[in-house]
């Protein structure tokens, strides 16, 4: 269910993974709130767009939930010129990039 780093859910592997991740976040929220009302639940975006999570675990029913997200621009088709240069120079692999 996770990528090789074992700490981020691989939502790009399909809907079954996303369903499991969403259920995990719901279960985790309940488990966290049983112990503490003041603990932040920090959830990973499962490599989905922000719009995918729009409305997820929103107040007033859910309090203290934050989404950890990162924009990996260097891995998109709009890859930066610096990354292209480094691939060309052989300093980094092409990582499946499409130019």
Sine and cosine of phi, psi and omega as CSV:
sin_phi,cos_phi,sin_psi,cos_psi,sin_omega,cos_omega
0.00,0.00,-0.24,0.97,-0.03,-1.00
-0.87,-0.49,0.21,-0.98,0.06,-1.00
-0.98,0.22,0.05,-1.00,-0.06,-1.00
-0.85,0.52,-0.34,0.94,0.03,-1.00
-0.97,0.24,-0.21,0.98,0.04,-1.00
0.87,0.49,0.38,0.92,0.03,-1.00
-0.72,-0.69,-0.01,1.00,0.00,-1.00
-0.75,-0.66,0.81,-0.58,-0.03,-1.00
-0.92,0.40,0.73,-0.68,-0.07,-1.00
-1.00,0.05,0.95,0.31,-0.02,-1.00
-0.87,0.50,-0.36,0.93,0.02,-1.00
-0.95,0.33,-0.14,0.99,0.02,-1.00
-0.99,0.14,-0.05,1.00,0.11,-0.99
0.78,-0.62,0.10,-0.99,-0.09,-1.00
-0.90,0.43,-0.56,0.83,0.01,-1.00
-0.87,0.49,-0.64,0.77,0.04,-1.00
-0.92,0.39,-0.70,0.72,0.01,-1.00
-0.89,0.46,-0.65,0.76,0.05,-1.00
-0.88,0.48,-0.69,0.73,0.01,-1.00
-0.91,0.42,-0.65,0.76,0.01,-1.00
-0.90,0.44,-0.73,0.69,-0.01,-1.00
-0.88,0.48,-0.67,0.75,0.03,-1.00
-0.91,0.41,-0.62,0.78,0.03,-1.00
-0.88,0.48,-0.70,0.72,0.01,-1.00
-0.90,0.43,-0.63,0.78,0.03,-1.00
-0.90,0.43,-0.73,0.69,0.03,-1.00
-0.89,0.46,-0.66,0.75,0.00,-1.00
-0.88,0.47,-0.66,0.75,0.01,-1.00
-0.85,0.53,-0.75,0.67,0.01,-1.00
-0.88,0.48,-0.67,0.74,0.02,-1.00
-0.90,0.43,-0.64,0.76,0.02,-1.00
-0.91,0.41,-0.70,0.71,-0.05,-1.00
-0.93,0.37,-0.45,0.89,0.09,-1.00
-0.88,0.47,-0.52,0.85,-0.06,-1.00
-0.99,-0.11,-0.56,0.83,-0.10,-0.99
-0.38,-0.92,0.72,-0.69,0.07,-1.00
-1.00,0.06,-0.18,0.98,-0.10,-0.99
-0.95,-0.31,0.16,0.99,-0.02,-1.00
-1.00,-0.09,0.73,-0.68,0.01,-1.00
-0.98,0.20,0.75,-0.66,0.16,-0.99
-1.00,-0.06,0.92,-0.39,0.01,-1.00
-0.97,-0.23,0.91,-0.41,-0.05,-1.00
-0.95,-0.32,0.54,-0.84,0.04,-1.00
-1.00,0.06,0.49,-0.87,-0.05,-1.00
-0.98,0.22,-0.04,1.00,0.00,-1.00
0.82,0.57,0.49,0.87,0.02,-1.00
0.87,0.49,0.55,0.83,0.07,-1.00
-0.95,-0.32,0.35,-0.94,0.02,-1.00
-0.92,0.38,0.32,-0.95,0.05,-1.00
-0.88,0.48,-0.57,0.82,-0.02,-1.00
-0.90,0.43,-0.47,0.88,0.05,-1.00
-0.87,0.49,-0.60,0.80,-0.06,-1.00
-1.00,-0.05,0.02,1.00,-0.01,-1.00
-0.83,0.56,0.84,-0.54,0.01,-1.00
1.00,0.04,-0.02,1.00,-0.04,-1.00
-0.97,0.23,0.76,-0.65,0.04,-1.00
0.72,0.70,0.86,0.51,-0.05,-1.00
-1.00,-0.10,0.47,-0.88,0.14,-0.99
-0.90,0.44,0.38,-0.93,0.09,1.00
-1.00,0.08,-0.22,0.97,-0.04,-1.00
-0.91,0.41,-0.60,0.80,-0.02,-1.00
-0.90,-0.44,0.78,-0.63,0.01,-1.00
-0.85,-0.53,0.59,-0.81,0.09,-1.00
0.95,0.31,0.69,0.72,0.05,-1.00
-0.88,-0.47,0.74,-0.67,0.03,-1.00
-0.76,-0.65,0.56,-0.83,-0.01,-1.00
-0.98,-0.22,0.84,-0.54,0.07,-1.00
-1.00,0.01,0.90,-0.43,-0.03,-1.00
-0.68,-0.74,0.47,-0.88,0.01,-1.00
-0.66,-0.75,0.63,-0.78,0.06,-1.00
-0.99,-0.17,0.94,-0.34,-0.03,-1.00
-1.00,-0.03,0.97,0.24,-0.08,-1.00
-0.92,0.39,-0.50,0.87,-0.05,-1.00
-0.95,0.31,-0.17,0.98,0.00,-1.00
-0.97,-0.25,0.26,0.97,0.00,-1.00
-0.98,-0.21,0.15,-0.99,0.06,-1.00
-0.90,0.43,-0.35,0.94,0.06,-1.00
-1.00,-0.01,0.67,0.74,-0.09,-1.00
-0.84,0.54,0.55,-0.84,-0.09,-1.00
-0.95,0.32,0.47,-0.88,0.04,-1.00
-0.84,0.54,-0.56,0.83,0.00,-1.00
-0.90,0.43,-0.68,0.73,0.03,-1.00
-0.91,0.42,-0.67,0.74,0.04,-1.00
-0.85,0.52,-0.70,0.72,0.01,-1.00
-0.88,0.47,-0.70,0.72,-0.03,-1.00
-0.91,0.40,-0.60,0.80,0.07,-1.00
-0.90,0.43,-0.71,0.70,0.00,-1.00
-0.86,0.51,-0.65,0.76,-0.01,-1.00
-0.97,0.24,-0.13,0.99,-0.01,-1.00
0.98,0.19,0.24,0.97,-0.02,-1.00
-0.98,0.21,-0.46,0.89,0.10,-0.99
-0.66,-0.75,0.42,-0.91,0.05,-1.00
-0.95,0.32,0.22,-0.98,-0.06,-1.00
-0.99,0.16,-0.16,0.99,0.16,-0.99
0.80,0.60,0.46,0.89,0.03,-1.00
0.97,0.26,0.28,0.96,-0.02,-1.00
-0.94,0.33,0.55,-0.83,0.06,-1.00
-0.95,-0.30,0.84,-0.54,-0.03,-1.00
-0.99,-0.14,0.00,0.00,0.00,0.00
